[in-house]
């Protein structure tokens, strides 16, 4: 057996799918992005039962109701993970059992894109299931252990998302609600609405694309747009692993995928290796020093004594 090295030519000719998450506030039109996809080549995984906006959409739908069903659909569509033991989910044994129940998985070959609405509800189903597992009960008292439940929840969600990420031949898109909050320093921050902190923190490192469907303004005109770059002036969560997208793109998922799959520009043309020259003026140094000061040091009591 020769060393299994994949050459650059082989790698570039392999079919690969896009894995991404689209975040946005409720009612911004995330589910309606289905209208921009080829209905015959798209499978809609409807977890929210919120398909009123796409009730006339002509594509096929799956409606998992429990967390075990979510795991079963993931291994059925993505195939088995050979690194796992037979008793673990997403293993060869799990895959064989699901295929025996659902039938030959070649029926899924007609679909190029899986649209999962939403990761927010998937996390709720996962947490509900985790609370009924032995890990969610205290060894000493037998009472519910919240920390144990959330620890298991984080493991389950990361394993589920990672399995979808390794489904190489299909486009996988998750949809999720984006919350706007204010931190301890009165700064506006955007956080995905997902139970538990582990999933929201690790999600951007798992998927290829993180896109915010945002409400933008130009003068008196308001419009929707995809925000795609991590460094954006609004602070929206975003990431473009493809390197092919502009900071703002039109909210059309089909055309966005076409742009991502186009041949990339040479790295020398799309990557910037030059740092700007530092501003050494006195005003700039003073401003930078002030901006990096500890904000707690600036707080004083009514009598003027530092806190």
C-alpha positions, 0 to 999 in steps of 0.5 A: 500500500502506497502512502495516501498523498493527495496531489494538488491536481487531484485535490483541486478536481475533487468536488467539495461543498460549502459549509456555512451558517447564516445569522440574522435577527428574527424576521429578517428573511433567513428562511426565505433564502430558500427561494434563491436556491434550486428547489430540485437540488435542495433538501430543507431540514425544517426544525422550526416548523416556521415554513409559512414564508416558503409554503409554496416552495416546491422542494423536498423537506425533512422534519426531525422532531428529536435530537436522536433524529437529528443525529440520524439524519446527519449520519445518513446524509454525511456517511459514517466516521471511520474513526469512531467506535461502534457504540458512538454516534456517527460510527459505521454501526450507527450508519448501517442501522440508519440505512437499514431503517431509512433505505438506500442513501443513494436517494440523497444523490439528487440533492446538492444543498442541505438547508437546516433551519435552524441551529437555534432549535437544534440546540434546544432539542439537544439540550432537552435530550441531554437533560435526560441522560445519566451525565445530567444527574449528580453521582452523589444525590441523583438530582439534576446536574445543570453543569453536567447537562450543558457539558454533554450539550456542548459535546453533542452539538460540536460532534453534530456540526463537525459531522456535517462539516465533513460531508464533502460533496454537499453544501450545508447551510445552517440558519440561526437567530442573532441576538444584539446585546450590551456588554459590561462596558455598554458596548453593543455585541452580536451573539448567536442565539444558541443554548450553551456557550461552547457551541456559539464560541466554536461554531466559526472555527468549524464552518467555512462561511459565517454570514450575517444577514443584516438590516443596512441603511443608505440615507433614508433607504433600508435594505438587506445584505450579506456581511461576509468579512470578519473585519467589518465596521458594524461588528457583525459575526462574519468569516469568509474562508473562500477569499472570494467574497466582498464585505457586502454581497446581495442577499441571494444565496444561490448567486453567493455560492456560485461566486464562492465556487468560482476559481480563486484569484492568485494569493498574491492578488487577494492577500495583503502582507503589508502593514500600514506605517504607524502614525508617530504624531503626538496626538495619535500616541496620546489617543492610543494610550487613552483607548488602551487604558483600563476603563475601570481606572477612570471610574470615580466616586461622587467625592472624586476618589478613584474606585 
